[in-house]
Amino acid sequence: MAKLINLQSFKDFFRSGQIGGVILLFCVAVSLFIANSTYAPAFSSLLATDFGFTFGSQVYAFSVSAWINDALMAVFFLLVGLEIKREMVEGELSSLKKASLPVVAAMGGMLVPAFIYFLLNKGETTASGWGIPMATDIAFALAIISMLGKSVPTSLKVFLAALAIVDDLGAILVIAVFYTNEVHFDYLLMAGGIILLLLAFNFFNIKPLFFYLIPGVFLWYFIHHSGIHATIAGVLLALTIPTNKTTIESPLEKLEHLLNGPVNYFIMPIFALANTNITFQKEMITGLASPLGLGIIIGLFLGKTIGVTLFSWVAVKLKLGSLPSRSGWKHIIGLGMLAGIGFTMSIFISLLSFSDELHVTEAKFAVLCASVISGLIGFIFLKSIHKKKAVTTT
């Protein structure tokens, strides 16, 4: 019965992801248009506008940009955390045999791009951006592979989703460990107390979601003030929410179902709208040939392709896992290319990597170029495999 739940959950996740990817693409286009029009100053002013509320003597006000990147994205990470936990309990990551290949492939897809970036930026002021090419954008990657329809086996789509989920977990750990500047242990201690409370609710099988979501708001606040990026609160909250292996909808599955639409249709598009407002300049083209630009483009396209394929090959040869059904090594190469679509998470890490606005802009542009290259070539490559098979069979 658990398999039926997994299949339906995957279908829901995949369906919302592919439609969300189209909306995301539209918002990228709108953001680029605004950034290169007369509306750019007004839009930048809007993003810098502070708003919030006052509670007693305390004022809680952040810029629009901060609310998007710290608060809304925490909800995005909550959904990612729910998906990770569900897959670990009853899905593609629920056993060592199932999880081994996507986990190993994802590790290759993170380590090789980071190493390429490190080699190209060693000793440069941009060396801190090594985490940028590690990430895969689930929404865009699933949107592209969905366009292939029956040209690729369903098992390959499931494999890509599992790989991207593991990839996101890796990116989350990188953000928590390497992109935290200063830790305030008093707030961290209070956050730890909230987590213990949530774990106690889980242990005593308390199912109403408000028992988790209300403390989750305080968890976000304490994490935000601890110095660790606030989005990590979403993942920590997700790991405490109860789930099961039965046909009865668990609190985790209920929350995941509730968040799929808002995250894919609103939060990620808003993030793209706010963070891809790149004003094109002649210097940006030359910036693509800089260590920063090359590190991101080569890391995402070649690094992901090489890392995913090589580590998958090693895992299969060592009999740690087997290829997805009805797929071959050419499919894995094409999937590695699609994994180079790093859009949302890569841009997010770019914002954390640099204080220099020029570096942030160049990184965003390089991520955009690398994602277009990876998506387009990956799509054409996987489509060509199906056409060759069709010709062979006729």
C-alpha positions as CSV (number, residue, x, y, z in Angstrom):
1,M,0.0,0.0,0.0
2,A,2.9,2.3,0.7
3,K,3.9,2.1,-2.9
4,L,0.5,3.4,-4.0
5,I,0.9,6.4,-1.6
6,N,4.4,7.0,-3.0
7,L,3.2,7.0,-6.6
8,Q,0.4,9.4,-5.9
9,S,2.6,11.7,-3.9
10,F,5.1,11.7,-6.6
11,K,2.5,12.4,-9.3
12,D,1.2,15.4,-7.2
13,F,4.7,16.7,-6.6
14,F,5.7,16.2,-10.2
15,R,2.5,17.8,-11.6
16,S,2.8,20.9,-9.4
17,G,6.5,21.1,-10.2
18,Q,6.2,21.1,-13.9
19,I,3.4,23.7,-13.9
20,G,5.4,25.7,-11.4
21,G,8.4,25.6,-13.7
22,V,6.4,27.3,-16.4
23,I,5.2,30.0,-14.1
24,L,8.7,30.4,-12.8
25,L,10.0,30.9,-16.3
26,F,7.4,33.6,-16.9
27,C,8.4,35.4,-13.8
28,V,12.1,35.3,-14.8
29,A,11.2,36.9,-18.1
30,V,9.1,39.6,-16.3
31,S,11.9,40.3,-13.8
32,L,14.4,40.7,-16.6
33,F,12.1,43.0,-18.5
34,I,11.5,45.2,-15.4
35,A,15.2,45.3,-14.6
36,N,16.0,46.6,-18.1
37,S,13.2,49.1,-18.4
38,T,12.3,52.5,-16.9
39,Y,10.5,50.6,-14.0
40,A,13.8,49.3,-12.6
41,P,14.4,52.1,-10.0
42,A,10.8,51.9,-8.7
43,F,11.1,48.1,-8.5
44,S,14.4,48.3,-6.6
45,S,12.9,50.8,-4.2
46,L,9.9,48.5,-3.6
47,L,12.2,45.6,-2.7
48,A,14.2,47.8,-0.3
49,T,11.0,49.1,1.5
50,D,10.7,48.0,5.1
51,F,7.5,46.8,6.6
52,G,6.5,44.7,9.6
53,F,4.8,45.2,12.9
54,T,5.4,46.4,16.5
55,F,4.9,44.2,19.6
56,G,5.3,46.1,22.8
57,S,8.6,47.9,22.6
58,Q,9.9,45.6,19.9
59,V,9.8,46.5,16.2
60,Y,9.8,43.6,13.8
61,A,10.4,45.2,10.3
62,F,12.3,43.8,7.4
63,S,12.7,44.9,3.8
64,V,10.4,43.3,1.1
65,S,13.5,41.5,-0.2
66,A,14.3,40.1,3.3
67,W,10.7,38.9,3.8
68,I,11.0,37.0,0.5
69,N,14.4,35.6,1.0
70,D,14.2,34.8,4.7
71,A,10.5,34.2,5.4
72,L,8.8,33.0,2.2
73,M,11.8,30.8,1.3
74,A,11.6,29.2,4.7
75,V,8.2,27.9,3.6
76,F,9.9,26.6,0.4
77,F,12.5,24.8,2.5
78,L,9.7,23.4,4.7
79,L,8.2,21.8,1.6
80,V,11.6,20.5,0.6
81,G,12.1,19.1,4.1
82,L,8.7,17.4,4.0
83,E,9.6,15.8,0.7
84,I,13.0,14.6,2.0
85,K,11.4,13.0,5.1
86,R,8.6,11.3,3.2
87,E,11.1,9.9,0.7
88,M,13.2,8.6,3.6
89,V,10.3,7.0,5.3
90,E,8.4,5.5,2.4
91,G,9.9,6.5,-0.9
92,E,13.0,6.3,-3.1
93,L,15.3,7.0,-0.1
94,S,13.5,4.6,2.3
95,S,16.1,1.8,2.1
96,L,19.8,1.6,1.4
97,K,19.2,-0.3,-1.8
98,K,16.7,2.3,-3.1
99,A,18.6,5.3,-1.9
100,S,22.2,4.3,-2.8
101,L,22.2,5.3,-6.5
102,P,20.4,8.7,-6.3
103,V,22.4,9.6,-3.2
104,V,25.7,8.7,-4.7
105,A,24.8,10.4,-8.0
106,A,23.8,13.5,-6.1
107,M,27.1,13.5,-4.2
108,G,28.9,13.4,-7.5
109,G,26.7,16.2,-8.8
110,M,27.7,18.3,-5.8
111,L,31.3,17.5,-5.3
112,V,32.6,17.8,-9.0
113,P,31.0,21.2,-9.7
114,A,32.2,22.6,-6.4
115,F,35.7,21.3,-7.2
116,I,35.7,22.8,-10.6
117,Y,34.6,26.2,-9.2
118,F,37.3,25.9,-6.5
119,L,40.0,25.2,-9.1
120,L,39.0,28.2,-11.2
121,N,38.5,30.6,-8.3
122,K,41.3,29.6,-6.0
123,G,42.9,32.7,-4.5
124,E,40.3,35.0,-6.1
125,T,37.9,37.3,-4.2
126,T,35.1,35.1,-5.6
127,A,36.4,31.9,-4.0
128,S,33.5,31.9,-1.5
129,G,31.0,31.1,-4.2
130,W,32.0,27.4,-4.5
131,G,28.5,26.3,-3.3
132,I,26.7,28.0,-6.2
133,P,27.1,25.3,-8.8
134,M,26.2,22.5,-6.4
135,A,22.5,23.0,-6.5
136,T,19.8,21.5,-8.8
137,D,16.4,23.4,-9.3
138,I,13.7,20.7,-8.8
139,A,10.9,22.8,-10.4
140,F,12.8,23.6,-13.6
141,A,14.4,20.2,-13.9
142,L,11.0,18.4,-13.6
143,A,9.4,20.9,-15.9
144,I,11.9,20.2,-18.6
145,I,11.8,16.4,-18.2
146,S,8.0,16.5,-18.3
147,M,8.1,18.1,-21.7
148,L,9.8,15.0,-23.0
149,G,6.7,13.0,-22.2
150,K,7.1,9.3,-23.2
151,S,10.5,10.0,-24.7
152,V,12.0,9.1,-21.3
153,P,11.0,6.2,-18.9
154,T,9.0,7.2,-15.8
155,S,11.7,5.6,-13.7
156,L,14.1,8.3,-14.9
157,K,11.8,11.0,-13.8
158,V,11.5,9.5,-10.3
159,F,15.3,9.1,-10.2
160,L,15.7,12.8,-11.1
161,A,13.3,13.9,-8.4
162,A,15.1,11.7,-5.8
163,L,18.5,13.1,-6.9
164,A,17.3,16.7,-6.8
165,I,15.9,16.1,-3.3
166,V,19.2,14.7,-2.0
167,D,20.9,17.6,-3.8
168,D,18.7,20.1,-2.0
169,L,19.5,18.4,1.3
170,G,23.2,18.8,0.5
171,A,22.7,22.5,-0.3
172,I,20.8,23.0,2.9
173,L,23.7,21.5,4.9
174,V,26.2,23.7,3.0
175,I,24.2,26.8,3.8
176,A,23.9,25.9,7.5
177,V,27.6,25.0,7.9
178,F,29.5,27.2,5.5
179,Y,27.4,30.3,4.9
180,T,26.8,31.2,8.5
181,N,29.0,34.1,9.6
182,E,28.3,34.5,13.3
183,V,26.3,32.3,15.7
184,H,24.4,33.7,18.7
185,F,24.2,30.7,21.1
186,D,21.4,32.2,23.3
187,Y,19.0,32.2,20.3
188,L,20.3,28.9,19.2
189,L,19.6,27.4,22.6
190,M,16.0,28.7,22.5
191,A,15.6,27.2,19.0
192,G,16.9,23.9,20.4
193,G,14.1,24.1,23.1
194,I,11.5,24.6,20.4
195,I,12.8,21.6,18.4
196,L,12.7,19.4,21.6
197,L,9.1,20.5,22.1
198,L,8.2,19.5,18.5
199,L,10.0,16.2,18.9
200,A,7.9,15.5,22.0
201,F,4.7,16.3,20.1
202,N,5.9,13.8,17.5
203,F,6.8,11.2,20.1
204,F,3.3,11.4,21.7
205,N,1.7,11.2,18.3
206,I,0.1,14.6,18.4
207,K,-1.4,15.1,15.0
208,P,-3.1,18.5,14.6
209,L,-0.8,20.6,12.5
210,F,-1.2,23.8,14.5
211,F,0.8,22.1,17.3
212,Y,3.8,22.2,14.9
213,L,3.2,25.3,12.8
214,I,2.7,27.8,15.7
215,P,6.0,26.7,17.4
216,G,7.5,26.7,13.9
217,V,7.0,30.5,13.7
218,F,9.0,30.9,16.9
219,L,11.6,28.5,15.6
220,W,12.0,30.6,12.5
221,Y,12.4,33.8,14.6
222,F,15.1,32.2,16.9
223,I,17.0,30.7,14.0
224,H,16.9,34.0,12.2
225,H,18.4,35.8,15.1
226,S,20.9,33.0,15.9
227,G,23.0,33.9,12.8
228,I,22.1,30.6,10.9
229,H,20.1,31.4,7.8
230,A,16.4,31.4,8.7
231,T,15.4,29.1,5.9
232,I,17.0,26.2,7.8
233,A,14.1,26.5,10.3
234,G,11.8,25.1,7.6
235,V,13.8,21.9,7.2
236,L,14.1,21.4,11.0
237,L,10.3,21.9,11.4
238,A,9.6,19.4,8.5
239,L,11.6,16.7,10.1
240,T,9.5,16.8,13.3
241,I,6.1,16.4,11.6
242,P,4.6,12.9,11.9
243,T,4.2,10.6,8.9
244,N,3.3,6.9,8.4
245,K,3.4,4.1,5.8
246,T,-0.3,3.5,5.7
247,T,-3.0,4.6,3.3
248,I,-4.3,7.0,6.0
249,E,-3.1,10.6,5.2
250,S,-0.5,11.6,7.7
251,P,0.0,15.2,9.0
252,L,3.2,15.3,6.9
253,E,1.3,14.3,3.7
254,K,-1.5,16.7,4.5
255,L,0.9,19.7,4.9
256,E,2.9,18.7,1.8
257,H,-0.4,18.6,-0.2
258,L,-1.4,22.0,1.2
259,L,2.0,23.6,0.5
260,N,2.6,22.3,-3.0
261,G,0.4,24.8,-4.7
262,P,1.4,28.0,-2.8
263,V,5.1,27.2,-3.0
264,N,5.2,26.3,-6.7
265,Y,2.6,28.8,-7.9
266,F,3.5,31.8,-5.6
267,I,6.6,31.6,-3.4
268,M,9.1,30.4,-6.1
269,P,7.8,32.7,-8.8
270,I,8.0,35.7,-6.3
271,F,11.5,34.7,-5.4
272,A,12.4,34.6,-9.1
273,L,10.7,37.9,-9.7
274,A,12.7,39.6,-6.8
275,N,16.1,38.0,-7.5
276,T,16.6,37.7,-11.2
277,N,16.2,41.4,-11.9
278,I,19.5,41.6,-13.7
279,T,20.2,44.9,-15.6
280,F,22.2,43.8,-18.7
281,Q,25.5,45.5,-19.2
282,K,28.3,44.9,-21.7
283,E,30.7,44.0,-18.8
284,M,28.5,41.0,-17.9
285,I,29.3,39.3,-21.1
286,T,33.1,39.6,-20.3
287,G,32.2,38.5,-16.8
288,L,31.1,35.1,-18.2
289,A,34.8,34.5,-19.1
290,S,36.0,35.4,-15.6
291,P,36.8,32.8,-13.0
292,L,33.4,33.5,-11.3
293,G,31.4,33.0,-14.6
294,L,33.4,30.1,-15.8
295,G,33.3,28.4,-12.4
296,I,29.5,28.6,-12.4
297,I,28.8,27.7,-16.1
298,I,31.4,24.9,-16.3
299,G,30.5,23.7,-12.9
300,L,26.8,23.5,-13.5
301,F,26.8,22.1,-17.0
302,L,30.0,19.9,-17.3
303,G,30.5,19.4,-13.6
304,K,27.0,18.1,-13.0
305,T,27.0,15.9,-16.1
306,I,30.4,14.4,-15.2
307,G,29.7,14.1,-11.5
308,V,26.3,12.4,-11.8
309,T,27.4,10.1,-14.6
310,L,30.8,9.1,-13.1
311,F,29.5,8.5,-9.5
312,S,26.5,6.6,-10.9
313,W,28.9,4.4,-12.9
314,V,31.0,3.7,-9.9
315,A,28.0,2.9,-7.8
316,V,26.6,0.4,-10.4
317,K,30.1,-1.2,-10.9
318,L,30.4,-1.7,-7.1
319,K,26.8,-3.1,-7.1
320,L,25.6,-0.4,-4.7
321,G,22.6,0.2,-6.9
322,S,21.2,-0.4,-10.4
323,L,20.1,1.9,-13.2
324,P,16.5,3.0,-13.3
325,S,14.3,0.5,-15.3
326,R,14.3,0.8,-19.1
327,S,17.1,3.4,-19.0
328,G,20.7,3.2,-20.1
329,W,23.9,5.3,-19.6
330,K,22.9,7.8,-22.2
331,H,19.8,8.6,-20.2
332,I,22.0,9.1,-17.1
333,I,24.2,11.5,-19.1
334,G,21.2,13.5,-20.2
335,L,19.8,13.5,-16.7
336,G,23.1,14.8,-15.5
337,M,22.8,17.7,-17.9
338,L,19.3,18.5,-16.6
339,A,20.7,18.5,-13.1
340,G,22.8,21.5,-14.2
341,I,19.7,23.6,-14.0
342,G,20.6,25.2,-10.7
343,F,18.3,28.3,-10.9
344,T,16.5,28.9,-7.6
345,M,18.9,27.4,-5.1
346,S,22.0,28.6,-7.0
347,I,20.8,32.2,-7.0
348,F,19.9,31.8,-3.3
349,I,23.5,30.7,-2.5
350,S,24.8,33.5,-4.7
351,L,23.0,36.0,-2.4
352,L,24.7,34.4,0.6
353,S,28.2,34.2,-1.0
354,F,29.0,37.7,-1.9
355,S,28.7,41.2,-0.3
356,D,29.8,42.8,-3.6
357,E,26.7,43.7,-5.6
358,L,28.7,43.3,-8.9
359,H,29.7,39.7,-8.0
360,V,26.1,38.9,-7.1
361,T,24.8,40.2,-10.4
362,E,27.5,38.4,-12.4
363,A,26.7,35.2,-10.5
364,K,23.0,35.5,-11.2
365,F,23.7,36.0,-14.9
366,A,26.1,33.1,-15.1
367,V,23.5,30.9,-13.3
368,L,20.9,32.0,-15.8
369,C,23.1,31.2,-18.7
370,A,24.2,27.8,-17.3
371,S,20.7,26.8,-16.5
372,V,19.5,27.6,-20.1
373,I,22.5,25.7,-21.6
374,S,21.9,22.7,-19.3
375,G,18.1,22.6,-19.9
376,L,18.3,23.1,-23.7
377,I,21.1,20.6,-24.4
378,G,19.8,18.1,-21.9
379,F,16.3,18.2,-23.5
380,I,17.8,17.8,-27.0
381,F,20.1,15.0,-26.0
382,L,17.4,13.0,-24.2
383,K,15.0,13.6,-27.1
384,S,17.6,12.3,-29.6
385,I,17.9,9.1,-27.7
386,H,14.2,8.3,-28.1
387,K,14.3,9.2,-31.8
388,K,17.3,6.9,-32.4
389,K,15.4,4.1,-30.7
390,A,12.3,4.7,-32.7
391,V,14.3,4.6,-36.0
392,T,16.1,1.4,-34.9
393,T,12.8,-0.4,-34.0
394,T,11.2,0.5,-37.4
